């Protein structure tokens, strides 16, 4: 009987100690954080994105730069959701469709992609080279202004199916 009590106490101590363990989520600088984020991101080049746009028409492209940057020029059809408010945006809701994310270079977009994955968006792609590379490669394919909402209503929010599923 004493053996079972001892085993039970040790088991409880093991779980309590495990719950108190911390993961080291500190970084020496932002570049280290961006590099770590890029480890699990699927990238597409601007040439690949152009081909996808040409072949599939309307796709979800998120420009995670600030509004002023977006207004000055963006990929046609891109939706502006600044990185700082991405988690709170209602501009995207279909977790099943592919989402292509870019920023000025790749830093903000590299941090946005894992955030979208945590929000259960499975098909998230980083546009490698970002706006800078798109602007250099396709200067004729630039849209300016706030974009056209076309009077469309906000997208329907997808139900989770209960229990977080």
N, C-alpha and C positions, 0 to 999 in steps of 0.2 A: 504494500500500500504506500509506504514511504517513497518507493521508487517512482510511482505514478505521480505523486505530489511534487517530487523534485523535478521530474520531467515536465510537468505542467508549468511550474514556476519558471524553469529555464526557457520554455517555449514562449511564455508571455514576455520575459525579458528580451528575448530575441526579436519579437515583433515590435516592442516598444523602442528598442535601440534602432531598428530598421526604419521606423517612422520618423525618428529624429535626424536621420542622415540627410545631409544636404548635397544637392548636385552643385558642382562648381560652374555657375553660369556667368563668370566674370571674364572680361576681355581686356587685353592691354590697350587696344584701340579699336576704333570702329571697323577698320579694315579686317581685323581678325574675325569680328562678328560677321561681316559680309562674306568673307571667304568660307566660314563654317556654314552659313546659310546656303551658299551655292553648291555645297556637296550633294544635296538631295534634290536639286532642281533640274528639270529637263529644259534644255535651251534650244531655241530656234534662232537661226540667223535672220537678218532683215530680208535677205533674198528668199529664204524659206517662207517667211511671213507674207511677203508679196505674192508668192506662188499660191499660198493657202487662200489669200484674199481673192485672187483671180479665179481660183477653182471653186471656192465655196461661197462666194458672195459675202453676205452679212455674217460676221463672226464677232465674238466678244473680245474686245481689246480694251484693256484698262491702262490709262495714262495716270500713273500715280505721282506726277509732279504737282506743284501748286497751281492754283487756278490761273494766275498771271502767266506762268510758263505755258500752260495749255492754250490760253487765248492767243498767245503769240505764234503758235504753230503746233500742230499735232497730226498724227496719222489719221487719215480720213476714217470716220466712223468710230474713233476711239471715244471711250467714256472717261471723263475726268473724275477720279476718286483719289484725292491726295492720300499719301501713305498714312498720315496721322489720323485719318478718319475712316480708313478702310473697313475696320471691324464694325462700324456703325452704319455703313451705307446700305440703302435699300435699292440701289441702282442695279444690283445683280441679285439673282435669286436661284437660278437654275443650276444646281450643283452637278448636273450631268453633262453640260456642254463645256467644251474646251474654252479656257480663258488665257489670253496672251497678255502679259504684263510688261510694261516698259517704264523707264524713268529717263532722266537726262543721259546718264551713262548706264550703269546697272545697279548702283548701290541701293537706292530706295526700292527698286523692283525686286532685288535679291532678298530684301527683308519682307516685302509684301507677299511673295510667293509662299513661304512657309506659313504665314498667317492665314492665307486662303486655304491651304491644306488643312490647318488646324480647324478651320470652319467647315470642313468636309467637302471642299471643292477638290475633286480628284484629278482633273485634267488641267493642270496649271503649268504654263510654259513661260519662261523668261525670254524676252526678246533680247538676244545677246547684242551688245553695242548700243542698245537703247535709242533714244531720240537722236543723239548725236550722229550715230551711224545711219539711221534712216534718212535724216536730213541731208547727209553727204551723198548717200547712194541714190535716193529718189527725191531730189529737190522739187521735181514737178508734181509730186504726190503729197502735198502738204495742204492741210485745211487750217484756216485761221478762224478765230472767234470762239464763242462759247459752245458751238456745236448746235445741231438741229435736233430738238427733242421731238419735233413733229406733232406736238400735242398729244403724244402717247401717254396713257396712264402709267403709273408706277407698276412695275412687274409684280405679278402675284407671288406672294411669299410661299415657298414650298413647305408643306407640312413635314414634320420630322418623323412621323410614324410612331410616336410615343417612345418612351424610355430612351430618348436621345438617339434613336435609330433613324 
